[in-house]
Amino acid sequence: MWKRAIFAAIVVSLMGAAAYASFFIAPTERTMGTLQRIFYFHAAAAWAGMTAFSVTFVANLLYVWRRQPRWDSLGVSSAEVGLAFITTVLITGPIWAKPAWGIYWTWDARLTSTFVLWILYICYLLLRTLIEEPDRRALLSALFGIFAFLDVPLVYFSNRLWRTQHPQPVILGGSNSGLDPMMGKVLLISFVAVLCITAVLIADRYRLEQLRSEFDELRFRAESRAAEPAGTISQDAREARVE
């Protein structure tokens, strides 16, 4: 408990430092002015969302390979956290776009692929609500999650592969990125802070999902026993009599 409290305090401190640096330390951009400051949280949320989906992808692969419930729990936990951050991206993006581009939304490659990514992971979570049997639900959602992840690299490379209204890469964009060094440092602080929040949320959601998985497994077994014809002795009962 103390370790979690200390880590939470560190994360809160990082977020406070990132917010302060974004509003008071980073220089004001010449073209967009103060509006540009939303960039530090918009971009950080996008990276956090794709990082969480990457965790989901790895967890889904491991579940298909190992069939261990813990990987299913990690997959759905990180998917929910990633979806929350991508939702933040889709909300903050139009707030930025309207004054900068004169329009809230345009169906260019980056925006469209991000919206498709959001839809895919909503479907991933909805799929899990449609299947009662735990093992079958975990396997089918893992297979769908592997498919859904194919859109993550497409989102990342979209403004490299196509001409889009979205800004060209400013991170890992080479010497022509045009990003002020101080802006880069503030953006790095924002990335670290948001990724720490992502780790905390995934860890807490994972613990909750494990408890829920255990409950669903017990409920499924209880319903299966209740559906057995009267007078039928279950396997567990036969084993208990033998003992």
C-alpha positions in Angstrom: 0.0 0.0 0.0 2.8 2.4 0.9 4.6 1.7 -2.4 1.4 2.4 -4.3 0.9 5.6 -2.4 4.4 6.8 -3.1 4.2 5.9 -6.8 0.9 7.7 -7.0 2.4 10.8 -5.4 5.3 10.7 -7.9 2.8 10.4 -10.8 0.8 13.4 -9.5 4.0 15.4 -9.2 5.0 14.6 -12.7 1.6 15.6 -14.1 1.8 18.9 -12.1 5.3 19.5 -13.5 4.1 18.7 -17.1 1.1 21.1 -16.8 3.3 23.9 -15.4 5.9 23.4 -18.1 3.3 23.3 -20.8 1.6 26.6 -19.7 4.5 28.6 -18.3 7.9 27.3 -19.5 7.3 26.2 -23.1 7.6 29.1 -25.6 4.5 30.4 -27.3 4.3 29.1 -30.9 4.3 32.0 -33.5 1.5 30.8 -35.7 -1.0 29.2 -33.3 -0.1 31.1 -30.2 -1.5 29.8 -26.9 -3.7 27.2 -28.7 -0.6 25.2 -29.5 -0.1 24.3 -25.8 -2.8 21.7 -26.1 -0.3 19.8 -28.3 1.6 18.6 -25.3 -1.3 16.7 -23.9 -2.9 15.7 -27.3 0.3 14.1 -28.5 1.1 12.5 -25.1 -2.4 11.0 -25.0 -1.9 9.6 -28.5 1.3 7.9 -27.5 -0.2 6.6 -24.3 -3.2 5.1 -26.2 -1.0 3.4 -28.7 1.3 2.1 -26.0 -1.6 0.6 -24.1 -2.9 -1.0 -27.4 0.6 -2.4 -27.9 0.3 -4.0 -24.4 -3.1 -5.4 -25.4 -1.6 -6.9 -28.6 1.3 -8.6 -26.7 -1.2 -9.9 -24.1 -3.5 -11.2 -26.8 -0.7 -13.1 -28.5 0.4 -14.6 -25.2 -3.1 -15.7 -24.5 -3.5 -17.4 -27.8 -0.2 -19.1 -27.2 -0.3 -19.9 -23.5 -4.1 -19.8 -22.8 -3.5 -18.3 -19.3 -6.3 -16.1 -17.9 -3.9 -13.5 -16.7 -3.0 -12.5 -20.3 -6.7 -12.1 -21.1 -7.1 -9.9 -18.0 -4.1 -7.8 -19.0 -5.4 -7.5 -22.6 -8.8 -6.1 -21.7 -7.4 -3.9 -19.0 -4.9 -2.2 -21.3 -7.5 -2.0 -24.1 -9.9 0.0 -21.8 -7.1 2.4 -20.8 -5.9 2.8 -24.4 -9.5 3.5 -25.5 -9.8 6.3 -22.8 -6.7 8.0 -24.1 -7.7 7.7 -27.8 -11.0 9.2 -26.8 -9.1 12.1 -25.3 -7.2 12.4 -28.6 -10.4 12.6 -30.6 -11.8 15.3 -28.3 -8.7 17.5 -28.0 -7.9 17.2 -31.8 -11.0 19.1 -33.0 -10.5 21.7 -30.3 -7.1 22.3 -31.8 -8.2 21.9 -35.4 -11.1 24.5 -35.5 -8.9 27.6 -34.9 -5.9 26.2 -36.7 -7.6 24.7 -39.8 -11.0 26.4 -39.8 -12.8 23.1 -39.5 -13.3 20.6 -36.6 -12.8 17.5 -38.6 -11.5 16.4 -42.0 -11.4 12.9 -43.3 -7.7 12.7 -43.9 -5.6 9.6 -43.4 -4.4 10.4 -39.8 -7.8 11.4 -38.5 -9.7 8.6 -40.3 -7.3 5.8 -39.2 -7.5 7.1 -35.6 -11.3 7.1 -35.7 -11.2 3.5 -37.1 -8.9 2.5 -34.3 -11.3 3.9 -31.8 -14.2 1.9 -33.4 -12.2 -1.3 -33.5 -11.4 -1.3 -29.8 -15.0 -0.4 -28.9 -15.9 -3.5 -30.9 -13.2 -5.5 -29.0 -14.9 -4.5 -25.7 -18.4 -5.1 -27.0 -17.5 -8.5 -28.2 -16.5 -9.5 -24.7 -20.0 -8.7 -23.5 -21.7 -11.0 -26.0 -20.0 -14.3 -24.9 -20.7 -15.9 -21.6 -18.2 -18.8 -21.6 -14.9 -17.4 -20.2 -12.5 -19.4 -22.3 -14.3 -18.8 -25.6 -14.7 -15.1 -24.8 -11.0 -14.7 -24.1 -9.9 -16.6 -27.2 -12.2 -14.8 -29.6 -11.5 -11.4 -28.2 -7.8 -12.1 -28.3 -8.0 -13.0 -32.0 -10.0 -9.8 -32.7 -7.5 -7.8 -30.7 -4.6 -9.0 -32.8 -6.5 -8.0 -35.9 -7.5 -4.6 -34.4 -3.8 -3.8 -33.6 -3.0 -3.7 -37.3 -4.4 -0.2 -37.4 -1.9 1.1 -34.8 1.1 1.2 -37.1 -1.2 2.6 -39.8 -2.1 5.5 -37.6 1.6 6.2 -36.8 2.8 6.1 -40.4 -0.3 7.7 -42.0 1.2 11.2 -42.3 4.4 9.7 -43.6 2.7 7.6 -46.2 0.1 10.1 -47.4 -0.2 13.8 -47.7 -2.6 14.8 -44.9 -3.8 18.0 -43.3 -2.3 16.7 -40.1 1.1 18.2 -39.2 4.1 16.4 -40.4 6.1 14.4 -37.8 7.8 16.6 -35.1 9.0 13.6 -33.1 11.5 11.3 -34.8 11.1 13.6 -37.8 14.8 14.2 -38.3 16.6 17.5 -38.5 13.7 19.1 -40.3 11.2 18.6 -37.5 11.3 22.3 -36.7 10.5 21.7 -33.0 12.0 24.2 -30.6 14.4 22.5 -28.1 12.5 23.7 -25.1 9.2 22.5 -26.6 10.8 19.1 -27.1 11.8 18.9 -23.4 8.3 19.9 -22.3 6.8 17.3 -24.6 9.1 14.7 -23.2 8.0 15.5 -19.6 4.4 15.3 -20.8 5.1 11.9 -22.4 6.7 10.5 -19.2 3.9 11.8 -17.0 1.1 10.4 -19.1 2.8 7.1 -19.6 3.2 6.8 -15.8 -0.5 7.4 -15.4 -1.1 4.8 -18.1 0.9 2.3 -16.1 -1.0 3.0 -12.9 -4.4 2.7 -14.6 -3.5 -0.6 -16.3 -2.2 -2.0 -13.1 -5.3 -1.1 -11.1 -7.6 -2.2 -13.9 -5.7 -5.5 -14.1 -6.3 -6.3 -10.5 -10.0 -5.5 -10.9 -10.2 -7.7 -14.0 -8.6 -10.6 -12.2 -11.2 -10.4 -9.5 -14.0 -10.2 -12.0 -12.7 -13.1 -14.0 -12.6 -15.3 -10.9 -16.2 -14.3 -10.1 -17.4 -15.0 -13.7 -15.7 -18.4 -13.6 -17.4 -19.3 -10.3 -20.7 -18.0 -11.6 -20.4 -20.0 -14.8 -19.6 -23.2 -12.9 -22.5 -22.6 -10.6 -24.9 -22.1 -13.5 -23.6 -25.2 -15.3 -24.2 -27.3 -12.1 -27.7 -25.8 -11.7 -28.5 -26.8 -15.3 -27.6 -30.5 -14.7 -30.6 -32.9 -14.5 -31.8 -33.9 -11.0 -30.0 -36.9 -9.6 -26.9 -36.4 -11.7 -23.7 -36.5 -9.7 -21.2 -33.9 -10.9 -17.5 -34.8 -11.5 -16.5 -32.8 -8.4 -19.0 -34.6 -6.3 -17.8 -38.0 -7.5 -14.2 -37.1 -6.8 -15.2 -35.9 -3.3 -17.0 -39.3 -2.6 -13.9 -41.2 -3.8 -11.7 -39.3 -1.3 
